[in-house]
Amino acid sequence: MNNSLYFLFYLYLDWERCNQRGLIKALAAEVYPHKVICINRPADLLVGVLRHQDRLTESLSHKNLHYITENLVLYRPFYPLNDYAASWIPGVNSLQSSWLRILLSKMGLAPTAKDRVVIWLFTCFHWPFARLFPSPYVVYHIFDEQTLTAQGEPRPQAMRHEQQMFKKSDIVFTLSAELAEKKSLFHRNIHCLGQGVSYDLFSRPMDPESAIPKEILDIPSPRIGLVGNIRCWIDFPLITTVLQQCPDWSVIFIGPQDRSAGGALEALRRYPNFFWLGPRPFQEIPRWLAGLDVGIIPYLQTEEIRFCAPTKLYEYWAAGLPIVMTNIGEYRPVKDCLWKSESVDEFIASIREALQAQSPVLKEQRTQLAKAHSWENLAKQALVYLHV
């Protein structure tokens, strides 16, 4: 490994909402004691006052610096203008990149002249931050197809930003092989890193101190569950049909409600066999998964979801659950572990089969499938690609 490394991750969501924090923590452990800086979502005056007062308060106080581990530092800066809004105004984020460099220097978080600097970006709108420091090695980590709308229409602004990002990037990672193949037309060094899971957390056996919550045990079985953000990408008509045709099944949603799904979620709550348990702390999710019989991923088949790689798939598997999903992404069915369905009838039939696949041997098989996608394994793989 290089004698002097410096990693900087620029987050696309707040740390607690960012799925890739598992990868960042695993990578920080791999490169210890080298410094890993994580830029939490910046605060700005307008958005801070209107929507995120917590960001504003944190960024302007002495609470904007947190040590996640000994060598992993989380820092929330303050910007004059929200960086997403600024991406529509040429030159503004370049100036804010210079401002961030000054802030990091004042906080003692800037690299030294001897450091090999790696800057890791997750969205094309952040390309001006690729030159935060001189001569960095730039990683562009793509989660989904940002240059198209959910309906498959081009987004010209995003396309221009991504062209700039490709020019600045030394390497590109994607979550899916299909997206890697598509983007290989624009970049010569692109790899499918895939999605990961906090394997040790989700696969650990239940003990008396982490028992299945009574709230879920009180719900009649069989329990069919979705854990994750409740958003408009869920196929709510599909879930409605399941509730109507299978009244003896309990369908359980666990997770925060997005505004895009407000009306649809309320409509589901009219059914006596539907249960929305709200959001739960990440560390407690395995306890709730232990109370389910089948994990579902009922997403709509749209361009927005076409290249998706849901984290919950590996979380379900790590917990030993069989999975039934709609025909999204590039996943292939795995006997007794993963079912993909083209229609409502297939979805219901697949759940019936999954309910019968509950043996300890099959649960162990699913756990092993998840283990290959642990964040630790993905971090090691990424460092091989980066040659560090």
Number of C-alpha atoms within 10 A of each C-alpha: 8 11 9 15 20 21 24 23 19 21 20 19 15 15 17 11 10 12 17 21 18 19 22 22 18 19 23 23 18 14 20 14 13 18 21 26 23 24 22 24 20 26 26 21 16 14 15 18 14 8 10 14 16 11 23 23 16 18 23 14 9 9 11 18 18 13 12 12 13 13 16 23 19 17 23 22 21 23 18 14 18 20 20 12 12 17 21 14 10 10 12 17 25 19 13 21 22 16 17 21 19 14 15 17 12 10 11 9 18 20 20 11 9 10 17 17 22 21 21 24 24 22 20 22 25 24 26 22 23 25 17 19 16 9 11 20 19 24 23 25 21 21 19 20 20 18 19 16 13 16 9 13 10 13 12 11 12 19 16 13 20 21 14 17 24 20 11 19 21 18 19 26 23 26 21 23 18 15 23 21 14 11 20 14 9 13 16 12 14 23 21 18 21 15 23 28 29 23 23 13 16 24 21 13 13 12 9 6 6 12 14 19 14 10 10 19 14 9 17 12 15 15 22 21 25 22 24 19 17 23 19 18 17 20 16 19 13 18 18 18 13 19 19 12 12 13 13 13 18 22 29 22 22 20 20 16 18 12 11 12 16 13 10 17 21 11 11 19 13 10 15 11 19 23 19 19 14 15 16 14 8 11 10 14 19 22 20 21 25 20 22 24 21 24 28 25 21 21 20 19 17 14 17 18 17 21 21 21 21 17 16 19 23 27 28 28 27 30 27 30 30 29 29 28 22 22 21 23 18 14 14 11 15 12 11 20 21 21 24 20 19 12 12 15 13 15 22 19 14 19 23 13 14 22 17 11 19 17 9 10 11 17 19 17 15 24 24 16 15 24 21 15 20 22 24 24 16 21 23 17 14 18 14 10 16 14 9 13
